[in-house]
Every structure is written in structure tokens, then in C-alpha cells.
Amino acid sequence: MSAALRVREARAGWAMSSPALAAITLFFVFPAIASLFLSFTDFDIYALANLDNLRFVGFQNYARLVDNPLFWKAMTNTLLFVVVGTPFIVALSLFAAMLVNSRWLMWRPVWRVALFAPYVTTLVATAVVWRYLLHTRYGLVNYLLSLVGVPPIDWLGSPTASLPAILIFVGWKTFGYNMIIFLAALQTVPRELDEAARIDGAGWWTRLRHVTLPALAPTALLVSVLTVAGMFQLFAEPYVMTQGGPAQSTTTVLYFMYEEGFKWWNLGSGAAVAFLLFLCILAVTLVQLRLAKRGGAI
């Protein structure tokens, strides 16, 4: 290939990708830089009315966050969502993908649509429905539990039950997207390998462990990275279902950032929370990539 042809191909590539790059720069890079700048200021409602009231305060916003116990409570809750929710959602998505990919399952297209449907439904509407399902006295969940002798559980009013309740709802709401990704990867696994292992006498668990899961390792990494990023950014679920309560048991970092920035109008402090959240997601993602590289997934 001549140098002139390579230059023309490079120019064509940049020309076709330039609209997407411009959108990323306009709607992500510039706001991220502005947010980082605001995190070093006391930007509030008075500065919003008159920029002359804006002052540079250095790392004072970050120092106040470190001394704020509610911030650490929100960080703890968020880490619980990440540590518990990520394996739960990834495992649920993989199980659903293997189920709808099974040859013995009838009406597979119908099952795929049904399991994917929660992901594309309106989050606020489904959260309101789940509030009624989890109602202590009239909820369907407690009614079904009462049939097996389990006493009523205050799902959204108990500090110990509210976080698992939201986690179950988040898993139900989001696993369909990951299921589609796993399903696409499962259909690329050569059936000849599975048939050869079956002929050699390997059982279902052995074939899953030594044939299917190694082939899905890169996909599992992608799904886990996306799920971790999503769990770090939980906001609408606790906002609609519990308003961060009871006793701040479901307050996440993003919910705390919302209250700092738009409830108390401490926009500089809210920007600092956003930047710390970005650093947390970046750090966890890098750790995942490092562990996956050591394990041979990438």
C-alpha cells in the first residue's frame, strides 16, 4: 500500500469519526473539565446568579467531604452495591443467556423478548410498581412469603432490608442487557468443542467449566466492567423507592452528589463528589483489567 493511499484512508477515517469525536468532546470532555474546575471553587446559588461571587477555594471541598460522615456512608453503601450487585447481576445474566440459548427451550424468541423487556421499560414507572409489590401490608411479595410461613418484611422501611430490596430490583431491571451480550457470545462458541467434550464423557458442569466459561471470559470482563460502572452510578432507584433512607441506608454517592449540588446548592462540593466518583470507577476498572490480564481473559 502506497503512502498516498494510507494518507487518504486515514483522512477518510478521521472524517467519518469526527462527528462522534466532536460530540464526545462537546458533551463529555468539556463538561468533565468544567466539573473539575468547579470542584476547586465555592460555586453555589449566589455564584450562579453573579459570577463575581465565585471564589477559588482549592481543596476545601475535598477536605469537607473527607470529614463528612454522610459521604462515607454513601460510599460504603455504593461499595456494597458494587461488591454484592456485580456478581449477582453477572451470574443472573449468564444464567438467563444460557437458558434462552438452550436447544430444548421452546419459544426461545418469546423468552428473549420477555427477559429483555424490563431493561427497556421506564425506570421510574417500574420502580413505582416495585414499591407497591414490596409494600409491607399489601405487597405481593410479602403475600407470597406468607404462604410459606414467613412474617411480613418491611422491605423499604428497614435499614437492613432496604438495600437488598433495591439490589433485587436493580438486578431485575438491568440483567436483560447483559443477557443479550452473553447470548451473542454463546452463539460464537463452537458447538464442535461441546460435542467433542460430550463424546469424551464430560458432564454438563465439566463442559461449562472447561469449554463454555473460558470462551466467555472476554465477554464476562466486558459485562463486569459495564455492571460495575452502572452500580457506582445508582441514583434513580433509591431516589424513587426510598429517597436514600431509611437512616441513609440506601444513600449512594450519586444520590449524595445530587443532594449536595441541587438540594443544598453546593455545586462546588457536588462537582468534587462527581470527580471522586470518576476516580473510583477508573480505579476499579483498572483493577479489573489487570486481574483479567493476569487470568488470560485479555
C-alpha positions in Angstrom: 0.0 0.0 0.0 1.4 3.4 -1.0 1.9 6.2 1.4 -0.6 8.4 -0.5 -3.3 5.7 -0.2 -2.6 5.3 3.5 -3.0 9.1 4.0 -6.3 9.1 2.1 -7.6 6.2 4.2 -6.5 8.0 7.4 -8.2 11.2 6.3 -11.4 9.3 5.4 -11.3 7.6 8.8 -10.9 10.8 10.7 -13.7 12.4 8.5 -16.2 9.7 9.3 -15.3 9.6 13.0 -15.1 13.4 13.5 -18.9 13.8 14.3 -18.7 11.3 17.1 -15.5 12.7 18.4 -17.0 16.2 18.3 -20.0 15.0 20.3 -17.8 13.3 22.8 -15.6 16.4 23.2 -18.7 18.7 23.5 -20.8 16.6 25.8 -18.1 14.8 27.8 -14.7 16.3 27.7 -15.7 19.9 28.2 -18.2 19.2 31.0 -15.6 17.0 32.7 -13.0 19.7 32.6 -15.6 22.3 33.8 -16.7 20.0 36.7 -13.1 19.5 37.7 -12.6 23.3 37.7 -15.8 23.9 39.7 -14.7 21.4 42.3 -12.0 23.8 43.4 -14.5 26.7 43.8 -17.3 27.6 46.2 -19.8 27.7 43.3 -23.3 28.0 44.8 -26.6 29.6 44.0 -25.1 33.1 44.6 -22.3 32.5 42.1 -24.9 31.1 39.7 -26.7 34.5 39.9 -23.5 36.5 39.7 -20.1 35.0 38.7 -18.4 37.8 40.8 -19.3 35.8 43.8 -17.3 32.8 42.6 -14.2 32.1 44.7 -11.3 29.7 44.3 -11.1 27.6 47.5 -8.5 24.9 46.5 -9.0 21.6 48.1 -11.5 22.8 50.7 -14.4 20.9 49.1 -12.5 17.7 49.2 -11.4 18.2 52.8 -15.0 18.8 53.8 -16.1 15.6 52.1 -13.4 13.6 53.9 -14.7 15.0 57.2 -18.4 14.4 56.3 -19.7 11.1 57.7 -22.7 11.0 55.3 -20.2 10.9 52.4 -18.5 7.9 53.8 -21.9 6.3 54.5 -22.9 6.9 50.9 -19.5 5.5 49.7 -20.0 2.4 51.9 -23.5 1.8 50.5 -22.2 2.2 47.0 -19.4 -0.2 47.5 -21.9 -2.7 48.9 -23.9 -2.4 45.8 -20.8 -2.9 43.7 -19.4 -5.8 45.6 -22.7 -7.7 46.0 -24.6 -6.5 43.0 -22.0 -7.1 40.3 -21.5 -10.9 40.8 -25.3 -11.2 41.3 -26.2 -9.4 38.1 -23.4 -11.1 36.0 -24.4 -14.5 37.3 -28.1 -13.9 36.7 -27.4 -12.6 33.2 -25.2 -15.6 32.3 -27.8 -18.0 33.6 -30.6 -16.3 31.6 -28.4 -16.3 28.4 -27.7 -20.0 28.8 -31.4 -20.6 29.4 -32.6 -18.9 26.2 -29.7 -20.4 24.2 -30.7 -23.9 25.2 -31.9 -26.1 22.3 -34.6 -27.8 24.5 -36.3 -24.5 25.4 -39.4 -23.9 23.3 -40.4 -20.4 22.1 -36.9 -19.0 22.6 -37.6 -15.7 20.8 -40.5 -15.1 23.1 -38.4 -15.8 26.2 -35.7 -13.5 24.9 -38.1 -10.6 24.5 -39.7 -11.2 27.8 -36.4 -11.3 29.7 -35.1 -8.3 27.9 -38.3 -6.2 28.3 -37.5 -4.9 31.9 -34.4 -3.2 30.6 -36.2 -1.1 28.1 -39.2 -0.2 30.3 -39.3 3.2 32.1 -37.2 3.1 35.2 -39.4 5.4 37.3 -42.6 3.6 36.3 -41.2 0.1 37.2 -39.7 1.5 40.5 -43.1 2.7 41.5 -44.6 -0.7 40.7 -42.0 -2.4 42.7 -42.8 -0.1 45.7 -46.3 -1.5 45.7 -45.0 -5.1 45.2 -42.8 -4.6 48.3 -45.4 -2.9 50.4 -45.3 -4.3 54.0 -49.1 -4.9 54.3 -50.5 -5.1 50.8 -47.5 -6.1 48.7 -47.5 -9.2 46.5 -44.0 -10.2 47.7 -45.0 -10.4 51.4 -48.2 -12.2 50.5 -46.3 -14.9 48.7 -43.9 -15.2 51.6 -46.8 -15.5 54.0 -47.9 -18.6 52.1 -44.8 -20.4 53.3 -45.0 -19.0 56.9 -42.6 -16.1 56.5 -43.7 -13.0 58.5 -44.1 -9.6 56.7 -40.9 -7.8 55.9 -40.6 -4.0 55.9 -38.6 -4.1 52.6 -38.3 -0.3 52.1 -38.7 0.8 55.7 -36.0 -1.3 57.4 -32.3 -0.3 57.2 -31.3 -3.9 56.9 -33.9 -4.9 54.2 -33.9 -1.7 52.0 -30.6 -2.3 50.4 -31.2 -5.9 49.4 -34.7 -4.8 48.1 -33.2 -2.2 45.8 -30.5 -4.6 44.7 -33.1 -7.2 43.7 -34.9 -4.5 41.7 -31.7 -3.3 40.0 -30.9 -6.9 39.1 -34.3 -7.5 37.6 -34.2 -4.2 35.7 -30.7 -4.5 34.2 -29.8 -8.2 33.7 -31.6 -8.3 30.3 -29.0 -6.1 28.6 -26.1 -8.2 29.8 -28.1 -11.3 28.8 -28.1 -10.2 25.2 -24.3 -9.7 25.3 -23.8 -13.1 26.8 -26.2 -14.6 24.3 -24.3 -13.2 21.4 -21.0 -14.6 22.8 -22.6 -18.0 23.5 -23.6 -18.3 19.8 -20.0 -17.8 18.8 -18.7 -20.8 20.9 -18.0 -23.7 18.5 -20.5 -26.4 19.1 -17.9 -28.9 17.9 -15.9 -28.4 21.1 -19.0 -29.0 23.3 -19.9 -32.1 21.2 -16.3 -33.4 21.4 -16.4 -33.0 25.2 -19.8 -34.7 25.4 -18.5 -37.7 23.4 -15.4 -37.9 25.7 -17.8 -38.4 28.6 -17.7 -34.9 30.1 -20.8 -33.9 32.1 -22.7 -30.6 31.9 -20.7 -28.9 34.7 -17.3 -30.1 33.2 -18.3 -28.8 29.7 -19.4 -25.5 31.3 -16.2 -25.1 33.3 -13.7 -26.1 30.6 -15.4 -25.2 27.3 -18.1 -22.5 27.7 -16.7 -20.3 30.5 -13.2 -20.0 29.1 -14.7 -18.9 25.7 -16.9 -16.3 27.5 -14.0 -14.8 29.6 -13.6 -11.7 27.5 -17.4 -11.1 27.4 -17.6 -11.6 31.1 -14.9 -9.0 31.6 -16.9 -6.5 29.4 -20.1 -7.2 31.3 -18.5 -6.9 34.7 -16.9 -3.6 33.7 -20.2 -2.2 32.5 -22.0 -3.5 35.6 -19.5 -2.0 38.0 -19.8 1.4 36.3 -23.6 1.1 36.5 -23.6 0.1 40.1 -21.4 3.1 41.0 -23.9 5.4 39.3 -27.1 4.2 41.0 -29.4 7.2 41.6 -32.9 6.8 40.3 -33.6 3.6 42.1 -33.0 4.8 45.6 -34.4 8.2 44.8 -37.8 6.8 43.7 -38.1 3.9 46.1 -36.6 5.1 49.4 -35.3 8.7 48.9 -32.0 7.5 50.3 -33.5 6.2 53.5 -34.3 4.8 55.9 -31.4 6.2 58.0 -29.4 6.8 54.9 -29.1 3.0 54.3 -29.6 3.4 50.6 -27.9 6.8 50.0 -25.4 6.3 47.2 -22.6 8.5 46.1 -24.6 9.8 43.1 -27.6 10.5 45.3 -25.3 12.3 47.8 -23.9 14.3 44.9 -27.5 15.2 43.8 -28.4 16.5 47.3 -25.1 18.5 47.6 -25.5 20.1 44.2 -29.2 20.5 43.7 -30.8 20.3 47.1 -28.4 22.4 49.1 -26.9 24.2 46.0 -23.3 23.4 47.0 -22.4 23.0 43.3 -18.7 23.1 44.0 -19.0 20.3 46.6 -21.2 18.3 44.2 -18.6 18.6 41.5 -15.9 17.3 43.9 -18.1 14.3 44.6 -18.5 13.7 40.8 -14.8 13.8 40.3 -14.1 11.4 43.2 -16.8 9.1 41.8 -15.0 9.2 38.4 -11.7 8.3 40.1 -13.4 5.4 42.0 -14.8 3.9 38.7 -11.5 4.4 36.9 -9.5 2.7 39.7 -11.9 -0.3 39.9 -11.9 -0.7 36.1 -8.1 -0.7 36.0 -8.0 -3.3 38.7 -10.5 -5.5 36.8 -8.4 -5.1 33.6 -5.2 -6.0 35.5 -6.8 -9.1 37.1 -8.3 -10.1 33.7 -4.9 -9.7 32.0 -3.3 -11.9 34.6 -6.0 -14.5 34.2 -5.6 -14.5 30.4 -9.1 -13.0 29.6 -7.4 -10.3 27.6 
